[in-house]
Amino acid sequence: MRTFVVSVLLFVCGCGAGAVVPASVAPAPAPDAIPASRVDGQADLEKSIYKAIDARRVELWSCYRKGLTESSPGEGHVILVLEIAQDGRAVHVLEGHRTGIGDDEIKCMSRVLKARPFHDGAASTMRLRVPLTFTREGGA
């Protein structure tokens, strides 16, 4: 009787001889998960955009320098938010936060960032936060 009870318990628990135990179970992807290849592509695209911004450093610093006066602070900080269209152009350059930089300088930086595309077309739009720091000595 005891053997019969143990056999029934093992069968009910799914641990009996007829039970199939999978070797490993991969978790099901979340319904809104982004495929890894797309994430990698997005990261590569962001890197290329940041390189394109770095290539415009001299022009951006020139915008900052135009607003410098004797009473200007030693540094200027701004966080710009770029909305980049599918064709690679910045369609909007928004100001997130700034200190030590005037309105005209921000407008100039916006024109610089909108002047040339950041890539040749990625088939997706994106929004990036770009923190910039400028010093009186000449750096962005």
N, C-alpha and C positions, 0 to 999 in steps of 0.2 A: 504494500500500500504506500509505503514511504517513497519508493522508487517511482511509483505512478504519480504522486503529488509533485515531486521534483521535476519529472518530465513534463507535466502539464504546466508548471510554473515557467520552465525554460521555454516552452513553446509559446506561451502567452506573452512572455517578455521579448520574444523575437530572438532569443539566443540559442534556440534549438538547432538541430542539424539542418533543418530545411531553410533556415533564415539566411538571407543574402546580405552581407555587410559590405558596403562599398569601401574601396581602398582609400579614397579621399574624396571629399565633397568640396567642390569649388563654390564659393558664395555666388549667388545670382547677382548680376550687376543691377545697381539701382536704376529705376526707370528713367531718371533724368541724368544719369552719369554721362560724362563726356569721354569718348574713347581716348585711350592713351596716346594714339598717334596724333589726335587733334590737339591734345594738351601740349605735346612736344612741339608741334608745329606752331602753336600759339606762343610758346616760350621763345622759340627761335625768332619769330616775327617781332616780339617785344624787344629782344636783344638787338635786332637790326634797326629798329626804330630808335632805340637809345643811342646806337652808334651814329645814326643820322642826326640826332640832336647834338651829339658831341661834335660832329663835323661843322655844326653851325655855331659853335661856341664863340668864335671871334665876332660874328655878327650880333649875337645876343649880348656879349660884353659891350660892344659898341653902343647898343641901345641903352644899357645901364650908364655908361660913361657920359652920354649926352645930358643926363639929368644931374650929374654931380655938381655940387657947389661947395664953397668953403665950409658951409655949415652941415653938409651931408654927413650922415653917419659913416663909419668906417666899412660897414658891410651892408649889403642888401640881400634880403631873402624873399623868395616867392615860390609858391606851389602853383603850377599851372596844370590844368586838366585839359588834355587833348582828346578831342573826339575825332577819330580817324575813319574816313569812309572806306568803302571797298576798293576804290581806285588808289588809295594810299595818301590822299590829301587830307590835311587837317581842316575839317569843316567848321569846327568851333575850337577856340582856345579860351578857356574860362580861367578866371583867377580864383584859386582856392583860398589863399592867405598870403599876405605880404607885409614886410617891414622894410623901411628904408628905400623904397622904390616908388616913384610917382606914376600917375596915370599915363602920361605920355610915353614913359619907358615901357609900360606894360603893353600899350598899343603897338609900339615898335616891335616888341618881342613877338606879339601875335602876328604881325605882318611877316616877320622873318620865318616863323614856323608854318605859315600858310603858303609861302612863296613856292616851295618845291615839294613834290610828293615824298613820302617816307619809304614807299615801296612801290612795286609795279602792279599791285593788285593782289589781294589775299582772299577775295571772295567773302570777307566778313568785316564788319565794323568793329571797332574797339575803342575803349576809353582808357587812357593812361594818366596817372598822376606823375608829374615831373617836378621834383624839388630842385630849385636852382639857388645857389649862393654866389654872390658877387663880392669882390673885395676892391678897395680903392686902388690897390697895387696892380690890378689887371688880371683878374682870373674869374672864370665862371665855373 
